[in-house]
Amino acid sequence: MSEKTAEIIDIYNKIKPEITDRIKEFKNIWLKSTEEEIFAELVFCIMTPQSKARSCGKALQILKEKNLIMEGSSEEIAKNINIVRFRNNKASYIVNARKLLSENGSLKIKKKLINAGSPSEMRYWLVSNIKGIGFKEASHFLRNTGFGGSLAILDRHILKNMLLLSVINEIPASIPPKRYMELEQKLLNFAKKIKIPPDHLDFVLWYKEAGEVYK
């Protein structure tokens, strides 16, 4: 076992209880939350590309407090998420997602995802139908709603550590869907090898870079 792999295992042993609690919270979101609360998790993930997670969390809270997630126009949303990069595009994506996921004026996100099938099929449906959502963002949303057990969130933190751990030989400049799934499988294989569940490993690698277990 390499020194870097040993470090990952040490971090996991240190924060495993915190990770377990957080994943339990995520599963409860799907089981106990309203459609609007689940949609708010999707809004968070729509905002995350090229933006800091903490900034997106603050922006989401502003939208919640002003009741803009369900009622705001793209202009109103954009005005209130100025701490998020590409806010105009992302505001438009949020409004488009709200329309697509609604039936007769009510959100039906649970129904649409369940009808899609397995978590990997849910992900494909999200990527195919929700503008502004790629494989990374869809994986993030599904993890945050309790379906991330076999999905990888291949953000820059994860890719950097995959390189450091020799899971990959280089960080690709772009990750089209087929390449994403190839990289994801490499990470799943590594997780199996070191006996850390994939959704737990994501938190470990994030913690290693950011020093916290977030979302």
C-alpha positions in Angstrom: 0.0 0.0 0.0 1.3 3.4 -1.0 1.8 6.2 1.6 -0.9 8.3 -0.2 -3.4 5.5 0.0 -2.6 4.9 3.6 -3.3 8.6 4.2 -6.8 8.2 2.6 -7.6 5.3 4.8 -6.4 7.2 7.9 -8.6 10.1 7.0 -11.6 7.8 6.5 -11.2 6.1 9.8 -11.1 9.6 11.4 -14.2 11.0 9.8 -16.3 7.9 9.0 -19.0 8.6 11.7 -19.5 12.1 10.3 -19.7 10.7 6.7 -22.2 8.0 7.8 -24.4 10.7 9.5 -24.3 12.9 6.4 -25.3 10.1 4.0 -28.1 9.2 6.4 -29.3 12.8 6.2 -29.2 12.6 2.4 -31.3 9.4 2.3 -33.8 11.1 4.6 -34.1 14.0 2.2 -35.6 11.7 -0.4 -37.8 9.9 2.1 -39.1 12.8 4.2 -38.6 16.0 2.2 -41.1 17.8 0.0 -40.8 18.1 -3.7 -39.7 21.7 -3.3 -36.9 20.7 -0.9 -35.7 18.1 -3.3 -35.8 20.6 -6.1 -33.7 22.9 -4.0 -31.0 20.3 -4.0 -31.1 20.3 -7.8 -30.9 24.1 -7.8 -27.8 23.9 -5.6 -26.1 21.4 -8.1 -27.1 23.6 -11.1 -25.2 26.5 -9.5 -22.0 24.5 -8.6 -20.1 24.4 -12.0 -17.0 26.6 -11.6 -18.3 28.0 -8.4 -17.4 27.2 -4.7 -19.8 24.9 -2.9 -20.0 27.2 0.0 -21.0 30.2 -2.2 -23.7 28.1 -3.8 -24.9 27.1 -0.4 -25.2 30.8 0.6 -26.9 31.6 -2.7 -29.4 28.8 -2.2 -30.3 30.1 1.2 -31.0 33.5 -0.2 -33.3 32.0 -2.8 -35.1 30.1 -0.1 -35.5 33.1 2.2 -37.0 35.2 -0.7 -39.2 32.3 -2.0 -37.5 32.6 -5.4 -36.8 28.9 -6.0 -40.4 28.2 -6.9 -41.7 31.7 -7.7 -38.7 33.7 -9.1 -38.2 34.7 -12.7 -34.7 34.1 -14.2 -34.0 37.8 -13.8 -35.0 37.8 -10.1 -32.9 34.7 -9.4 -29.9 36.0 -11.3 -30.0 39.2 -9.3 -29.9 37.3 -6.0 -27.1 34.8 -6.8 -24.3 37.2 -7.8 -21.8 35.2 -5.7 -22.2 32.4 -8.2 -20.3 32.4 -11.5 -22.4 32.6 -14.7 -25.4 33.5 -12.7 -27.5 34.6 -15.7 -27.2 31.2 -17.4 -27.7 29.3 -14.2 -30.8 31.3 -13.3 -32.2 30.4 -16.7 -31.4 26.8 -16.2 -33.2 26.8 -12.8 -36.4 28.3 -14.3 -36.3 25.8 -17.2 -35.8 22.9 -14.8 -38.7 24.0 -12.7 -41.0 24.0 -15.7 -39.8 20.7 -17.0 -40.2 19.0 -13.6 -43.7 20.3 -13.0 -47.1 19.0 -14.0 -50.2 21.2 -13.7 -48.3 23.7 -11.7 -46.8 21.2 -9.2 -43.4 19.7 -9.0 -43.2 16.0 -9.7 -39.5 15.4 -9.5 -39.8 12.2 -7.4 -42.2 10.7 -9.9 -40.1 11.6 -12.9 -36.9 10.2 -11.4 -38.5 6.9 -10.1 -39.9 6.4 -13.6 -36.4 6.7 -15.0 -35.3 3.6 -13.2 -32.0 2.9 -11.4 -29.7 5.6 -10.1 -27.5 5.4 -13.2 -30.7 5.7 -15.4 -31.9 8.6 -13.2 -28.6 10.3 -13.9 -28.9 9.8 -17.7 -32.4 11.2 -17.6 -31.3 14.3 -15.7 -28.4 14.9 -18.1 -30.6 14.3 -21.1 -33.4 16.6 -20.0 -32.1 19.3 -17.6 -30.2 22.1 -19.2 -27.1 22.9 -17.2 -26.8 19.5 -15.7 -23.9 17.2 -16.7 -22.8 13.9 -15.4 -20.9 15.5 -12.5 -23.8 17.7 -11.4 -26.4 14.9 -11.8 -24.2 12.5 -9.7 -23.9 15.2 -7.1 -27.6 15.7 -6.9 -28.3 12.0 -6.7 -25.7 11.6 -3.9 -27.4 14.5 -2.1 -30.7 12.8 -2.3 -29.6 9.3 -1.2 -28.8 7.6 -4.5 -25.0 8.1 -4.7 -23.9 4.6 -3.6 -22.4 3.7 -7.0 -22.0 7.1 -8.7 -18.9 9.3 -8.7 -18.8 13.1 -8.5 -15.7 13.8 -10.7 -15.0 17.4 -9.8 -11.5 18.9 -9.7 -10.8 17.8 -6.2 -11.6 14.2 -7.0 -9.6 14.2 -10.3 -6.6 15.7 -8.6 -6.6 13.0 -6.0 -7.2 10.3 -8.5 -4.0 11.4 -10.2 -2.1 11.6 -6.9 -3.2 8.1 -6.0 -2.2 6.8 -9.5 -5.8 5.8 -10.3 -5.4 7.8 -13.5 -2.3 8.9 -15.4 -3.5 12.4 -16.3 -6.4 14.8 -15.7 -8.4 15.1 -18.9 -9.0 18.5 -20.4 -12.7 17.5 -21.0 -14.8 14.6 -19.9 -17.5 13.6 -22.4 -20.1 11.0 -21.1 -18.2 7.9 -22.3 -15.0 9.1 -20.7 -16.8 10.1 -17.5 -18.1 6.5 -17.0 -14.6 5.1 -17.7 -13.1 7.4 -15.1 -15.9 6.6 -12.7 -15.3 2.9 -13.0 -11.6 3.4 -12.2 -12.6 5.2 -9.0 -15.2 2.5 -8.1 -12.5 -0.1 -8.6 -10.1 1.8 -6.4 -12.8 2.2 -3.7 -13.4 -1.5 -3.8 -9.7 -2.2 -3.5 -9.2 -0.1 -0.4 -12.6 -1.2 1.0 -14.2 2.3 1.3 -17.7 2.7 -0.1 -17.6 5.0 -3.2 -20.0 7.6 -1.7 -17.8 7.6 1.4 -14.6 8.0 -0.6 -16.0 11.1 -2.3 -16.3 12.7 1.1 -12.8 11.6 2.1 -11.2 13.1 -0.9 -13.2 16.3 -0.5 -12.2 16.5 3.2 -8.6 16.0 2.2 -8.8 19.2 0.1 -11.3 21.3 1.9 -10.9 20.2 5.5 -14.6 19.6 6.0 -17.5 17.2 5.2 -20.0 19.4 3.3 -22.4 18.5 0.5 
